[in-house]
Amino acid sequence: MKKMTLLHKISYSSLFIALGVILSRFVSVPALFGLPFLKISFAPSIVMFSSIYLGPFFGLIVGSLVDIIGALLFPTGAFNPLYTIPAALTGLMPGLVYIFIRKIKIEDKFPFVSLISISAFDIFIIFFMIFNDSIKSESGKKEYILEPWMKIGIIILALVLSILFFVLVYLLKKKFKNRKINNNYNIYIVASSVFITYFIFKIPIGSMIQAILLDWDFLIILLSRMLTGFITSFVHIFLISVALNVSLSVGIKGALINGDEA
């Protein structure tokens, strides 16, 4: 395979920015369940793929410009640069996390980093449900009582989603067992990179910004986005893995193959 040049990276970045804008503005589901802070979009798949395929620096550019250009060309409200912060991190962090995990060689056989992260999330959910009897929204204007059955249901849901995530990642790894991607990338590291980007950077920081701008309570936004994030993050992992496998047929070496970090 040919080594990826700067011209390749610029050209692919332009393509990914265009695709990201289209997906974020025209192929998305805003206000899921009537909540203004929940949105399903395939745009993060393109952004995170660009980070792993082109490198974190170009991922940062793609993520930032997808948000900025999309907001300017197809506005859904007043443009606020604060929303660009989680979008930029969505492009920057997957590549950086992938490089870091690959260097410490902890996930050759099992997604240990994802296991630790998901376990921490489950412990947070369990403790939150034990020590809180209500959740406030819209800056305390409304208060929702957490009945015992609701607490138990949310805890069980979190645990089931955790197990489902690992099962799906394992099946995905098995599905691509004899594909080109396994000779050049590690799907477990891809999964952990996406999960960490989503649950440590994108969701918490995005939730904090939305809580400030939308005048909602931070915790209800965080919990809602984390619970739906299990499903959306796996969809992103699947699409990124497919895209990486397809990219190996183009004949141009991805930026992070063989230890490259540009």
N, C-alpha and C positions, 0 to 999 in steps of 0.2 A: 504493500500500500504506500501511496505517496504521503509525505509529511504535509500536514495542514499548514498553509502559508497564511500570512496576515491578510492577503486578498481573499482567501477562502473564508476566513473568520468574519471579515467585514460583509462579504456577500451573504453568507449564511445568517449573520445577525440581522441583516435587512429583511431577509425572508421570514425569519422567526418573529421579528417585530410586527410585520404585516399580519402574519397568521395569528399572533397573540392578540392584536387589536380586534381582528374579526371575531375571534372566539370569545373575547371578554365582553364585546358589545352586542354581538348578534347571536351567539350560541351559548347562552347562559340562562340560569334561572335565578332572578333576583328575589329578595324578600321571601325566602322559603318559609313555609308555615306562617306567613304573615309577619315574620320578624325582619325588620329592616337591615339587620346586621348579618343575616344568613344568605349566602349566595353560592350557587353551584356553577362552576365554570371550568372549562378544559384549558383555559389560558395558562394556569400554573404549570400544566404538563409541558407546554412548549418552553416556558421560561426555565424550568428546572432541567429540562433536557438540554437546553442551550448551555447551561452552566457545566454540565458533565461532558458534553460533546465539544464545546468550544473553549471551556475553561471558565473559572469563576469571574474573572474580570469582564469578559464579554457577556456572561450571564447577568452580571450587575447592570450592564448597559441595556441589554434586552429587557430585563424586568422593569427598569426605570422608564424606558421609552414606551413600552407597551402601556403603562399606566398614564404617562403624561400625554402621549399622542392620542390615546383613546379618549381621555377626558376632554382634550381640546377639540378634537374633530367630532366626537359624538357625546356631547355633555349630557349628563343626567341630573345635573345640579351644578352648583358653584364649585369650581376646581379648588381643591385644597391639597397643597404639597405634602401634608402629613400622611395622606394615603399612599404616597409614593414610597415612604420608608419601608413598610412591609413588602411592597412590590419589589423594591430593590433588593431586599434581603432574600426574597424568594429566588432571585437570580444569582445572588452572590454565594449563599451558604451551601447549597448542594455540592458544588464543586470543591469548596474548601473542606467540608466535612468528609467528602469522598476521599480526598487526598490524605487527610489526617487518619481516618480509619484504616486506609490501605497501608499507611506507613507503620502503624502499630500492630498490624497483622493479627487482629483479634477476631475477625469474622470470616475466616477462610471456610469454616464448616457450619457456622451457625450465627444468626444475627444477634449477637450478645448485646450490642449497643441498643438495639431496638427493645430487647427484653428488659434492660435496665430502665430505659425511658418509659416504656409502657407500665412497668411495675410501679414506678414513681407516680405516674398519672393515676393508676388504680388506687394507690394508697391515699393520694390527695382526695379522690372522689369519696372513698370510704370515710375518711376523717371528716370531710366537709358534711357529709350526710349525717354522721353521728352527732356532731356538735352544732348543727343548725336546724331549726324547726321552720324556717321560712326563708324565702328569697324575695328581695325587693327589686323592682324594675322601674325604669323611667325616673331615676334619681329619688326613689322612695315614694313616688306618688301612688304606686300600687305595691301590694305585698301579697305574695302567694304562699299559702301555708303548705308545708311539706308533711303530708300525712305519712305514717309509718310504712304503709304499703307502697307509697311513692318512693320513699327512701330506698327500700329494699329493691324495688323495681329498677331504679337508676343504677344501684350498685351491681345488680345482676346484669343489666344491659352493658355496663362498662366492662365487666369481666368477660361476658360473651363476645363482645366486639374485640377485646384483646386476644382471646383465643382464636377467633375467626381470622384476625389479621395474620397471625403466625401460620395458620393452616393455609391461607391463600398465598402467602409469600412462599411457603414450602412447595405448594403445588405449582406456582409460577416457576420456581427454580427447577423443578422436575420437568416441567413443560419445555423449558429451554435447554435441557440437559445436553442435547447433541447439536445445539445451534452455535453459530459463530460467536455470539455474545459471551459465552462461557470461556472462550479462549482469550478474551480481551478485557472483559469487565467481570465484576462479581455482583450478582443480583442481590445477594444479602447486603452488600455495602450500598448498593443503589437504594434498597429499601430503607436502610437505616439513615442514609443521607436525606431522603425525602421525609421520613418520619421526624427526624430531628429538626429539619428546616421548618416543617409544619408546626410541630408541637412546642418547640422551644423558642422559635423566632417569629414566624408568620402569625400564628394564632394569638399568642400572648401580647405581642406588640400591637398587632392589628386590633385586638379587643380593647386594649387600653386607649388607642386613638379613637375607636368608635364610641367607647363609653363617654369620652370627653365631647366629641362632636355631635353625637346623637342623643346625649343626655339620658343614657341608660346606665344601669348598674353594671359595673365591670364584671362581677362574678357570674351573672346570668348570661352575659355575652360569651365569656370564656368557657363556661360549662357547655353551653349550646353548641358552640363552634368546635369544641374538642370532641363531643360525642358524634357529631356529623363528620368530623375530620377523619375518623377511623376509616369510613367508607371512601371518602373522596381521596384520601392519601393513597389508599391501595389502588384506586383507579389511576391515579397519577403514576404510581410505581409500574403498573402494568403497561400503560401507554409509553412511558419512558423506556422500559425494557424492550418493547417492540420496536420503537424508534431507533434505539441503539443497535439492535440486531440488524435492522434494515440499513442503517448507516454504514455498516461494515461491508455492504455490497457495492457501495459507491466507489470504493478504491482510494478513499482519502482517510488517513489515520486521524482518529479523534484526538483532541488536545491532551487528554488525560491518560492515553494509552502509553505504556512503557515509562511511566513516571514523569511525563511532561506535565508542567503545572502552569502553563501560560494560557 
